[in-house]
Amino acid sequence: MSNLLTFLEDYQKRYGIGKLVVMNQLRQYVIDTPFPTVLEEVQHIFDVRDLKVLIGVGMRGALYYAVVAQMARVEGLV
């Protein structure tokens, strides 16, 4: 069973169309996985590049704000 960090690691290793395939898998993972699980996983991401990928995936509502808040923490803004 994959988790958010596994998908993000895979995304960083890919090139071209491979990145788009993983982004689609990430989008589906976010849709299918319970909200609290994704929210907790976001809090364990400390790479700004990964957080930007998540914004590109199309996080919605509270998940979008959780990603932005995590990015602010990582960049030392909070």
MOQUIZI-V524671 format. One line per field, one symbol per residue. ss: DSSP state (~ for helix, > for strand, _ for the rest). phi: phi as a letter, one per 20 degrees, with the letter a starting at -180 (. if undefined). psi: psi as a letter, one per 40 degrees, with the letter a starting at -180 (. if undefined). A space follows every 50 residues. Layout:
# MOQUIZI-V524671
ss: ???
phi: ???
psi: ???
This chain:
# MOQUIZI-V524671
ss: ___~~~~~~~~~~___~~~~~~~~~~~~~~~~__~~~~~~~~_____~~~ ~~~~~~~____~~~~~~~~~~~~~____
phi: .ecgffffffgfeeclfgffffffffgffffeeggfffgffffddcdfgf fffffffogdlffgffffffffffemec
psi: hiidddddddddeiibddddddddddddddddhiddddddddeehehddd dddddddfhibdddddddddddddefe.
